[in-house]
């Protein structure tokens, strides 16, 4: 009695449509996770930008009031403004470090899955534009602190 099961030679793991679809979905999930990490960094950027700008505004406002002799002592408010700027910078640094570590782990996991043949991994994992903006904001925040502390730089 002949067997009704026909064996087909397998040339690739991805010839089976369900395996191919699963591999593509997994690959796309890496891209979605990368974009989610960028959105998280954008949240950190928004919060730190708010802290830096609000702290700088308080610092400048009370500095102008002292110049016009409206207030005599402005140390507490100016210190509060400086503290907000430092807090914004610290938050941004922590957000950048977290983002870099997370993305490094994600790239390593993606590469190991690609080497195991579980995903295609043909598309590149581009450098994050959000990370570039975060670094630029960090430089601006540090320039703000230098300007506030030593009365030098573009904001002095």
C-alpha positions in Angstrom: 0.0 0.0 0.0 1.5 3.3 -1.0 1.9 6.0 1.6 -0.3 9.1 1.1 2.2 11.3 2.8 4.5 13.0 0.3 7.8 14.3 1.7 9.0 17.5 0.2 12.7 18.5 0.4 13.2 21.6 2.5 15.5 24.2 1.1 14.9 26.9 3.7 13.3 27.3 7.0 11.3 30.2 5.6 9.6 28.3 2.8 6.7 27.4 5.0 4.2 30.3 4.8 3.4 30.2 8.5 7.1 30.2 9.4 7.7 33.1 7.1 4.9 35.1 8.5 5.9 34.4 12.1 9.5 35.4 11.3 8.3 38.7 9.7 6.0 39.5 12.6 8.9 38.9 15.1 11.1 41.1 13.0 8.5 43.8 12.9 8.0 43.6 16.7 11.7 44.5 17.1 11.0 47.7 15.1 7.9 48.5 17.1 10.0 48.0 20.3 12.7 50.3 19.0 10.1 53.0 18.2 8.6 52.6 21.7 12.0 53.2 23.2 12.2 56.4 21.1 8.8 57.5 22.4 10.0 56.9 26.0 13.1 59.0 25.4 10.8 61.7 23.9 8.9 61.7 27.1 12.1 62.2 29.1 13.1 65.0 26.7 9.8 66.8 27.2 10.0 66.6 31.0 13.6 67.6 31.2 13.1 70.5 28.7 10.2 71.7 30.9 12.4 71.6 34.0 15.4 73.3 32.3 13.3 76.1 30.8 11.2 76.7 33.9 14.3 76.7 36.1 16.1 79.1 33.7 13.0 81.4 33.6 12.8 81.5 37.4 16.5 82.3 37.6 16.3 85.1 35.0 13.0 86.5 36.4 14.4 87.0 39.9 17.7 88.2 38.5 15.8 91.0 36.7 13.8 91.9 39.8 17.0 92.3 41.8 18.5 94.5 39.1 15.5 96.8 39.3 15.6 96.8 43.1 12.1 95.3 43.4 13.5 92.5 45.6 16.6 92.7 47.7 17.5 89.0 48.2 17.0 86.5 45.5 19.3 83.7 46.5 16.5 81.2 47.4 14.6 81.7 44.2 17.7 81.7 42.1 18.9 78.5 43.8 15.5 77.0 43.2 15.8 77.9 39.5 19.3 76.4 39.3 18.1 73.2 41.1 15.4 72.8 38.5 17.9 73.1 35.7 20.2 70.6 37.3 17.3 68.2 37.9 16.3 68.5 34.2 19.9 67.8 33.1 20.2 64.8 35.5 16.9 63.4 34.2 18.1 63.8 30.6 21.4 62.1 31.3 19.6 59.2 33.0 17.2 58.9 30.1 20.0 58.9 27.5 21.9 56.2 29.5 18.8 54.1 29.9 18.0 54.4 26.2 21.5 53.5 25.1 21.5 50.4 27.4 18.1 49.3 26.3 18.9 49.7 22.6 22.2 47.8 23.0 20.3 44.9 24.6 17.6 45.0 21.9 20.3 45.0 19.1 22.1 42.0 20.7 18.8 40.1 21.1 17.9 40.8 17.5 21.3 39.7 16.2 21.2 36.5 18.2 17.7 35.7 16.8 19.0 36.5 13.3 22.0 34.2 13.7 19.7 31.5 14.9 17.6 31.9 11.8 14.5 32.9 13.6 14.2 36.3 11.9 15.5 37.7 8.6 17.1 40.8 10.1 17.7 42.3 6.7 16.7 45.9 7.6 19.0 48.1 9.5 18.5 49.4 13.0 19.1 53.1 12.3 20.6 55.5 14.8 17.8 57.2 16.7 17.1 60.8 15.8 15.5 61.2 19.2 18.8 60.3 20.8 20.6 62.9 18.7 18.0 65.6 19.8 18.5 64.5 23.4 22.2 65.0 23.2 21.8 68.4 21.6 19.4 69.4 24.4 21.9 68.1 27.0 24.6 70.4 25.5 22.1 73.3 25.6 21.3 72.5 29.2 24.9 72.4 30.2 25.5 75.8 28.4 22.6 77.1 30.4 24.1 76.0 33.7 27.5 77.5 32.7 25.7 80.7 31.8 23.8 80.8 35.1 26.8 80.0 37.3 29.6 82.0 35.7 27.7 84.6 33.6 29.4 83.3 30.4 28.1 81.8 27.2 25.1 82.5 25.1 22.6 83.0 28.0 24.8 85.2 30.2 
